[in-house]
Amino acid sequence: MKESLQRLRFLRLRESRRAFWLRIVLPIVLVIVVAFALTWRHVDPAPPRHVVMSTGSPVGAYDTIGQAYRMLLAREGIDLELVQSSGSVENLARLLEPEGRVQIALIQGGTIGSEPARDRLLTLGSMTAEGVWILKRKSKHPVSRLADLARLRIAVGAHDGANERLARALFNAAGVEVPPEHWLAIDIAQLPQAWRAGQIDAAVLVSGAEAPGLQDVLALPDLDIVDLEHAHALANRIPALKSRTLVRGAIDIATDRPDRDIQLLTTTANLVVRDDLHPAIVDLLMNAATQVHGSAGLLTDAGAYPAPHDVELPLHPQAERYYRSGRPLLQKYLPFWLATWIDRMAILLLPLFAVALPLARLLPAAMQWRIKRRIFRYYGDLSRLEARLDDATDAAARTAIAHDIDALERSVASLPVHWYYGDLVYGLRSHLSVVRARLAAPLDDPGAPEPASPASSA
């Protein structure tokens, strides 16, 4: 009997656990898995180890900036491949290629004007100022107007490049017509040789102070920087331009270059990316740009760049966050790859916790409800037995009730219940004892025999 009761308890315990896993645990697990799958679809993949940037001429500012970016990104395990180009126009074309490899490029201010570009490209801001260097051979009479250059042979960079476009826009804004044969497609790399050979008389050169070729150009003999009389007026007519004073001795104090204050036009170099560039790479680029461009330069003040203004494209959301809050907190203290992994896992796990925690709080309540539901079933059986006992008027009926009470008590004894809910079971068993006591009481008829309990008979 004892072994049979233990086996019955074991079988019921196993069945109870199986039902618990199927009815409670399994639905919770399925909800968490579905939440995980839905969240995973919106989590960015791991950042790529290799990205491609289009720069410019080997002696230009863009290639020099690209080299600095590559060195800084290499420290974080990112290989930045640099692809040289003829300048901003080619850089923009590479970014817009549907299957192109280039994801990052520096673009001269005023170059972007097409609507398709706005749909696929984003900017990280203006990175540095570029001077619009208007140069001519020295003469006894200093030149201060663009009209004075109209009959000279003018080097304007690569044909149909950003440099030439800006030069033409300048002369058009000033109302000066230059004969087509006077526009010479000579870029910064070719300019020193052409100058020495006497092939050009003037130049319009857009370049940042970082360009190695710019120092070679400014060191040319008999070269004079034009102090534009109408610099402010031209800047007002061309949105991409600003007027700035290049103070005396700014280029070289020792040789007093320039030997006077000069009104100079400037534009900006914008760092442009494709909209599918990984946000973590954007963070690295912003950090690199801050290190490369944050200090004072020939045309820039300390802390002025990078900046979110003077741009022609929508600002990348990650760059906007960087300008507002600085470098991501984890990247300040952890290696880049560990920080990005934690960021991705946080995005993934937070929604899961939002689902799992409420479910975990519901689990004890579900278990308690399940135990109570089972015990209340026994109370239903006990209530029906008590009703039968009220109607039992003979010994046979009372004996049958006694059998049913014994069976109910055995079933309750084999009920697998955690000790935490033991008070419910003991309460049920005490109520069984009350009914058994009523059953053991004599019938109203004094001559009626007491029913024999099956347990006592055994």
Secondary structure as a PSIPRED ss2 file (coil, helix, strand):
# PSIPRED VFORMAT (PSIPRED V4.0)

   1 M C   1.000  0.000  0.000
   2 K H   0.000  1.000  0.000
   3 E H   0.000  1.000  0.000
   4 S H   0.000  1.000  0.000
   5 L H   0.000  1.000  0.000
   6 Q H   0.000  1.000  0.000
   7 R H   0.000  1.000  0.000
   8 L H   0.000  1.000  0.000
   9 R H   0.000  1.000  0.000
  10 F H   0.000  1.000  0.000
  11 L H   0.000  1.000  0.000
  12 R H   0.000  1.000  0.000
  13 L H   0.000  1.000  0.000
  14 R H   0.000  1.000  0.000
  15 E H   0.000  1.000  0.000
  16 S H   0.000  1.000  0.000
  17 R H   0.000  1.000  0.000
  18 R H   0.000  1.000  0.000
  19 A H   0.000  1.000  0.000
  20 F H   0.000  1.000  0.000
  21 W H   0.000  1.000  0.000
  22 L H   0.000  1.000  0.000
  23 R H   0.000  1.000  0.000
  24 I H   0.000  1.000  0.000
  25 V H   0.000  1.000  0.000
  26 L H   0.000  1.000  0.000
  27 P H   0.000  1.000  0.000
  28 I H   0.000  1.000  0.000
  29 V H   0.000  1.000  0.000
  30 L H   0.000  1.000  0.000
  31 V H   0.000  1.000  0.000
  32 I H   0.000  1.000  0.000
  33 V H   0.000  1.000  0.000
  34 V H   0.000  1.000  0.000
  35 A H   0.000  1.000  0.000
  36 F H   0.000  1.000  0.000
  37 A H   0.000  1.000  0.000
  38 L H   0.000  1.000  0.000
  39 T H   0.000  1.000  0.000
  40 W H   0.000  1.000  0.000
  41 R C   1.000  0.000  0.000
  42 H C   1.000  0.000  0.000
  43 V C   1.000  0.000  0.000
  44 D C   1.000  0.000  0.000
  45 P C   1.000  0.000  0.000
  46 A C   1.000  0.000  0.000
  47 P C   1.000  0.000  0.000
  48 P C   1.000  0.000  0.000
  49 R C   1.000  0.000  0.000
  50 H E   0.000  0.000  1.000
  51 V E   0.000  0.000  1.000
  52 V E   0.000  0.000  1.000
  53 M E   0.000  0.000  1.000
  54 S E   0.000  0.000  1.000
  55 T C   1.000  0.000  0.000
  56 G C   1.000  0.000  0.000
  57 S C   1.000  0.000  0.000
  58 P C   1.000  0.000  0.000
  59 V C   1.000  0.000  0.000
  60 G C   1.000  0.000  0.000
  61 A H   0.000  1.000  0.000
  62 Y H   0.000  1.000  0.000
  63 D H   0.000  1.000  0.000
  64 T H   0.000  1.000  0.000
  65 I H   0.000  1.000  0.000
  66 G H   0.000  1.000  0.000
  67 Q H   0.000  1.000  0.000
  68 A H   0.000  1.000  0.000
  69 Y H   0.000  1.000  0.000
  70 R H   0.000  1.000  0.000
  71 M H   0.000  1.000  0.000
  72 L H   0.000  1.000  0.000
  73 L H   0.000  1.000  0.000
  74 A H   0.000  1.000  0.000
  75 R C   1.000  0.000  0.000
  76 E C   1.000  0.000  0.000
  77 G C   1.000  0.000  0.000
  78 I C   1.000  0.000  0.000
  79 D E   0.000  0.000  1.000
  80 L E   0.000  0.000  1.000
  81 E E   0.000  0.000  1.000
  82 L E   0.000  0.000  1.000
  83 V E   0.000  0.000  1.000
  84 Q C   1.000  0.000  0.000
  85 S C   1.000  0.000  0.000
  86 S C   1.000  0.000  0.000
  87 G C   1.000  0.000  0.000
  88 S H   0.000  1.000  0.000
  89 V H   0.000  1.000  0.000
  90 E H   0.000  1.000  0.000
  91 N H   0.000  1.000  0.000
  92 L H   0.000  1.000  0.000
  93 A H   0.000  1.000  0.000
  94 R H   0.000  1.000  0.000
  95 L H   0.000  1.000  0.000
  96 L H   0.000  1.000  0.000
  97 E C   1.000  0.000  0.000
  98 P C   1.000  0.000  0.000
  99 E C   1.000  0.000  0.000
 100 G C   1.000  0.000  0.000
 101 R C   1.000  0.000  0.000
 102 V C   1.000  0.000  0.000
 103 Q C   1.000  0.000  0.000
 104 I E   0.000  0.000  1.000
 105 A E   0.000  0.000  1.000
 106 L E   0.000  0.000  1.000
 107 I E   0.000  0.000  1.000
 108 Q E   0.000  0.000  1.000
 109 G C   1.000  0.000  0.000
 110 G C   1.000  0.000  0.000
 111 T C   1.000  0.000  0.000
 112 I C   1.000  0.000  0.000
 113 G C   1.000  0.000  0.000
 114 S C   1.000  0.000  0.000
 115 E H   0.000  1.000  0.000
 116 P H   0.000  1.000  0.000
 117 A H   0.000  1.000  0.000
 118 R H   0.000  1.000  0.000
 119 D H   0.000  1.000  0.000
 120 R H   0.000  1.000  0.000
 121 L E   0.000  0.000  1.000
 122 L E   0.000  0.000  1.000
 123 T E   0.000  0.000  1.000
 124 L E   0.000  0.000  1.000
 125 G E   0.000  0.000  1.000
 126 S E   0.000  0.000  1.000
 127 M E   0.000  0.000  1.000
 128 T E   0.000  0.000  1.000
 129 A E   0.000  0.000  1.000
 130 E E   0.000  0.000  1.000
 131 G E   0.000  0.000  1.000
 132 V E   0.000  0.000  1.000
 133 W E   0.000  0.000  1.000
 134 I E   0.000  0.000  1.000
 135 L E   0.000  0.000  1.000
 136 K E   0.000  0.000  1.000
 137 R E   0.000  0.000  1.000
 138 K C   1.000  0.000  0.000
 139 S C   1.000  0.000  0.000
 140 K C   1.000  0.000  0.000
 141 H C   1.000  0.000  0.000
 142 P C   1.000  0.000  0.000
 143 V C   1.000  0.000  0.000
 144 S C   1.000  0.000  0.000
 145 R C   1.000  0.000  0.000
 146 L H   0.000  1.000  0.000
 147 A H   0.000  1.000  0.000
 148 D H   0.000  1.000  0.000
 149 L H   0.000  1.000  0.000
 150 A C   1.000  0.000  0.000
 151 R C   1.000  0.000  0.000
 152 L C   1.000  0.000  0.000
 153 R C   1.000  0.000  0.000
 154 I E   0.000  0.000  1.000
 155 A E   0.000  0.000  1.000
 156 V C   1.000  0.000  0.000
 157 G C   1.000  0.000  0.000
 158 A C   1.000  0.000  0.000
 159 H C   1.000  0.000  0.000
 160 D C   1.000  0.000  0.000
 161 G C   1.000  0.000  0.000
 162 A H   0.000  1.000  0.000
 163 N H   0.000  1.000  0.000
 164 E H   0.000  1.000  0.000
 165 R H   0.000  1.000  0.000
 166 L H   0.000  1.000  0.000
 167 A H   0.000  1.000  0.000
 168 R H   0.000  1.000  0.000
 169 A H   0.000  1.000  0.000
 170 L H   0.000  1.000  0.000
 171 F H   0.000  1.000  0.000
 172 N H   0.000  1.000  0.000
 173 A H   0.000  1.000  0.000
 174 A C   1.000  0.000  0.000
 175 G C   1.000  0.000  0.000
 176 V C   1.000  0.000  0.000
 177 E C   1.000  0.000  0.000
 178 V C   1.000  0.000  0.000
 179 P C   1.000  0.000  0.000
 180 P H   0.000  1.000  0.000
 181 E H   0.000  1.000  0.000
 182 H H   0.000  1.000  0.000
 183 W E   0.000  0.000  1.000
 184 L E   0.000  0.000  1.000
 185 A C   1.000  0.000  0.000
 186 I C   1.000  0.000  0.000
 187 D C   1.000  0.000  0.000
 188 I C   1.000  0.000  0.000
 189 A C   1.000  0.000  0.000
 190 Q C   1.000  0.000  0.000
 191 L H   0.000  1.000  0.000
 192 P H   0.000  1.000  0.000
 193 Q H   0.000  1.000  0.000
 194 A H   0.000  1.000  0.000
 195 W H   0.000  1.000  0.000
 196 R H   0.000  1.000  0.000
 197 A C   1.000  0.000  0.000
 198 G C   1.000  0.000  0.000
 199 Q C   1.000  0.000  0.000
 200 I C   1.000  0.000  0.000
 201 D C   1.000  0.000  0.000
 202 A E   0.000  0.000  1.000
 203 A E   0.000  0.000  1.000
 204 V E   0.000  0.000  1.000
 205 L E   0.000  0.000  1.000
 206 V E   0.000  0.000  1.000
 207 S E   0.000  0.000  1.000
 208 G C   1.000  0.000  0.000
 209 A C   1.000  0.000  0.000
 210 E C   1.000  0.000  0.000
 211 A C   1.000  0.000  0.000
 212 P H   0.000  1.000  0.000
 213 G H   0.000  1.000  0.000
 214 L H   0.000  1.000  0.000
 215 Q H   0.000  1.000  0.000
 216 D H   0.000  1.000  0.000
 217 V H   0.000  1.000  0.000
 218 L H   0.000  1.000  0.000
 219 A C   1.000  0.000  0.000
 220 L C   1.000  0.000  0.000
 221 P C   1.000  0.000  0.000
 222 D C   1.000  0.000  0.000
 223 L E   0.000  0.000  1.000
 224 D E   0.000  0.000  1.000
 225 I E   0.000  0.000  1.000
 226 V C   1.000  0.000  0.000
 227 D C   1.000  0.000  0.000
 228 L C   1.000  0.000  0.000
 229 E C   1.000  0.000  0.000
 230 H C   1.000  0.000  0.000
 231 A H   0.000  1.000  0.000
 232 H H   0.000  1.000  0.000
 233 A H   0.000  1.000  0.000
 234 L H   0.000  1.000  0.000
 235 A H   0.000  1.000  0.000
 236 N H   0.000  1.000  0.000
 237 R H   0.000  1.000  0.000
 238 I C   1.000  0.000  0.000
 239 P C   1.000  0.000  0.000
 240 A C   1.000  0.000  0.000
 241 L C   1.000  0.000  0.000
 242 K E   0.000  0.000  1.000
 243 S E   0.000  0.000  1.000
 244 R E   0.000  0.000  1.000
 245 T E   0.000  0.000  1.000
 246 L E   0.000  0.000  1.000
 247 V C   1.000  0.000  0.000
 248 R C   1.000  0.000  0.000
 249 G C   1.000  0.000  0.000
 250 A C   1.000  0.000  0.000
 251 I C   1.000  0.000  0.000
 252 D E   0.000  0.000  1.000
 253 I C   1.000  0.000  0.000
 254 A C   1.000  0.000  0.000
 255 T C   1.000  0.000  0.000
 256 D C   1.000  0.000  0.000
 257 R E   0.000  0.000  1.000
 258 P C   1.000  0.000  0.000
 259 D C   1.000  0.000  0.000
 260 R C   1.000  0.000  0.000
 261 D C   1.000  0.000  0.000
 262 I E   0.000  0.000  1.000
 263 Q E   0.000  0.000  1.000
 264 L E   0.000  0.000  1.000
 265 L E   0.000  0.000  1.000
 266 T E   0.000  0.000  1.000
 267 T E   0.000  0.000  1.000
 268 T E   0.000  0.000  1.000
 269 A E   0.000  0.000  1.000
 270 N E   0.000  0.000  1.000
 271 L E   0.000  0.000  1.000
 272 V E   0.000  0.000  1.000
 273 V E   0.000  0.000  1.000
 274 R E   0.000  0.000  1.000
 275 D C   1.000  0.000  0.000
 276 D C   1.000  0.000  0.000
 277 L C   1.000  0.000  0.000
 278 H C   1.000  0.000  0.000
 279 P H   0.000  1.000  0.000
 280 A H   0.000  1.000  0.000
 281 I H   0.000  1.000  0.000
 282 V H   0.000  1.000  0.000
 283 D H   0.000  1.000  0.000
 284 L H   0.000  1.000  0.000
 285 L H   0.000  1.000  0.000
 286 M H   0.000  1.000  0.000
 287 N H   0.000  1.000  0.000
 288 A H   0.000  1.000  0.000
 289 A H   0.000  1.000  0.000
 290 T H   0.000  1.000  0.000
 291 Q H   0.000  1.000  0.000
 292 V H   0.000  1.000  0.000
 293 H H   0.000  1.000  0.000
 294 G C   1.000  0.000  0.000
 295 S C   1.000  0.000  0.000
 296 A C   1.000  0.000  0.000
 297 G C   1.000  0.000  0.000
 298 L C   1.000  0.000  0.000
 299 L C   1.000  0.000  0.000
 300 T C   1.000  0.000  0.000
 301 D C   1.000  0.000  0.000
 302 A C   1.000  0.000  0.000
 303 G C   1.000  0.000  0.000
 304 A C   1.000  0.000  0.000
 305 Y C   1.000  0.000  0.000
 306 P C   1.000  0.000  0.000
 307 A E   0.000  0.000  1.000
 308 P C   1.000  0.000  0.000
 309 H C   1.000  0.000  0.000
 310 D C   1.000  0.000  0.000
 311 V C   1.000  0.000  0.000
 312 E C   1.000  0.000  0.000
 313 L C   1.000  0.000  0.000
 314 P C   1.000  0.000  0.000
 315 L E   0.000  0.000  1.000
 316 H C   1.000  0.000  0.000
 317 P H   0.000  1.000  0.000
 318 Q H   0.000  1.000  0.000
 319 A H   0.000  1.000  0.000
 320 E H   0.000  1.000  0.000
 321 R H   0.000  1.000  0.000
 322 Y H   0.000  1.000  0.000
 323 Y H   0.000  1.000  0.000
 324 R H   0.000  1.000  0.000
 325 S H   0.000  1.000  0.000
 326 G C   1.000  0.000  0.000
 327 R C   1.000  0.000  0.000
 328 P C   1.000  0.000  0.000
 329 L H   0.000  1.000  0.000
 330 L H   0.000  1.000  0.000
 331 Q H   0.000  1.000  0.000
 332 K H   0.000  1.000  0.000
 333 Y H   0.000  1.000  0.000
 334 L C   1.000  0.000  0.000
 335 P C   1.000  0.000  0.000
 336 F H   0.000  1.000  0.000
 337 W H   0.000  1.000  0.000
 338 L H   0.000  1.000  0.000
 339 A H   0.000  1.000  0.000
 340 T H   0.000  1.000  0.000
 341 W H   0.000  1.000  0.000
 342 I H   0.000  1.000  0.000
 343 D H   0.000  1.000  0.000
 344 R H   0.000  1.000  0.000
 345 M H   0.000  1.000  0.000
 346 A H   0.000  1.000  0.000
 347 I H   0.000  1.000  0.000
 348 L H   0.000  1.000  0.000
 349 L H   0.000  1.000  0.000
 350 L H   0.000  1.000  0.000
 351 P H   0.000  1.000  0.000
 352 L H   0.000  1.000  0.000
 353 F H   0.000  1.000  0.000
 354 A H   0.000  1.000  0.000
 355 V H   0.000  1.000  0.000
 356 A H   0.000  1.000  0.000
 357 L H   0.000  1.000  0.000
 358 P H   0.000  1.000  0.000
 359 L H   0.000  1.000  0.000
 360 A H   0.000  1.000  0.000
 361 R H   0.000  1.000  0.000
 362 L H   0.000  1.000  0.000
 363 L H   0.000  1.000  0.000
 364 P H   0.000  1.000  0.000
 365 A H   0.000  1.000  0.000
 366 A H   0.000  1.000  0.000
 367 M H   0.000  1.000  0.000
 368 Q H   0.000  1.000  0.000
 369 W H   0.000  1.000  0.000
 370 R H   0.000  1.000  0.000
 371 I H   0.000  1.000  0.000
 372 K H   0.000  1.000  0.000
 373 R H   0.000  1.000  0.000
 374 R H   0.000  1.000  0.000
 375 I H   0.000  1.000  0.000
 376 F H   0.000  1.000  0.000
 377 R H   0.000  1.000  0.000
 378 Y H   0.000  1.000  0.000
 379 Y H   0.000  1.000  0.000
 380 G H   0.000  1.000  0.000
 381 D H   0.000  1.000  0.000
 382 L H   0.000  1.000  0.000
 383 S H   0.000  1.000  0.000
 384 R H   0.000  1.000  0.000
 385 L H   0.000  1.000  0.000
 386 E H   0.000  1.000  0.000
 387 A H   0.000  1.000  0.000
 388 R H   0.000  1.000  0.000
 389 L H   0.000  1.000  0.000
 390 D H   0.000  1.000  0.000
 391 D H   0.000  1.000  0.000
 392 A C   1.000  0.000  0.000
 393 T C   1.000  0.000  0.000
 394 D C   1.000  0.000  0.000
 395 A H   0.000  1.000  0.000
 396 A H   0.000  1.000  0.000
 397 A H   0.000  1.000  0.000
 398 R H   0.000  1.000  0.000
 399 T H   0.000  1.000  0.000
 400 A H   0.000  1.000  0.000
 401 I H   0.000  1.000  0.000
 402 A H   0.000  1.000  0.000
 403 H H   0.000  1.000  0.000
 404 D H   0.000  1.000  0.000
 405 I H   0.000  1.000  0.000
 406 D H   0.000  1.000  0.000
 407 A H   0.000  1.000  0.000
 408 L H   0.000  1.000  0.000
 409 E H   0.000  1.000  0.000
 410 R H   0.000  1.000  0.000
 411 S H   0.000  1.000  0.000
 412 V H   0.000  1.000  0.000
 413 A H   0.000  1.000  0.000
 414 S C   1.000  0.000  0.000
 415 L C   1.000  0.000  0.000
 416 P C   1.000  0.000  0.000
 417 V C   1.000  0.000  0.000
 418 H C   1.000  0.000  0.000
 419 W H   0.000  1.000  0.000
 420 Y H   0.000  1.000  0.000
 421 Y H   0.000  1.000  0.000
 422 G H   0.000  1.000  0.000
 423 D H   0.000  1.000  0.000
 424 L H   0.000  1.000  0.000
 425 V H   0.000  1.000  0.000
 426 Y H   0.000  1.000  0.000
 427 G H   0.000  1.000  0.000
 428 L H   0.000  1.000  0.000
 429 R H   0.000  1.000  0.000
 430 S H   0.000  1.000  0.000
 431 H H   0.000  1.000  0.000
 432 L H   0.000  1.000  0.000
 433 S H   0.000  1.000  0.000
 434 V H   0.000  1.000  0.000
 435 V H   0.000  1.000  0.000
 436 R H   0.000  1.000  0.000
 437 A H   0.000  1.000  0.000
 438 R H   0.000  1.000  0.000
 439 L H   0.000  1.000  0.000
 440 A H   0.000  1.000  0.000
 441 A C   1.000  0.000  0.000
 442 P C   1.000  0.000  0.000
 443 L C   1.000  0.000  0.000
 444 D C   1.000  0.000  0.000
 445 D C   1.000  0.000  0.000
 446 P C   1.000  0.000  0.000
 447 G C   1.000  0.000  0.000
 448 A C   1.000  0.000  0.000
 449 P C   1.000  0.000  0.000
 450 E C   1.000  0.000  0.000
 451 P C   1.000  0.000  0.000
 452 A C   1.000  0.000  0.000
 453 S C   1.000  0.000  0.000
 454 P H   0.000  1.000  0.000
 455 A H   0.000  1.000  0.000
 456 S H   0.000  1.000  0.000
 457 S H   0.000  1.000  0.000
 458 A C   1.000  0.000  0.000
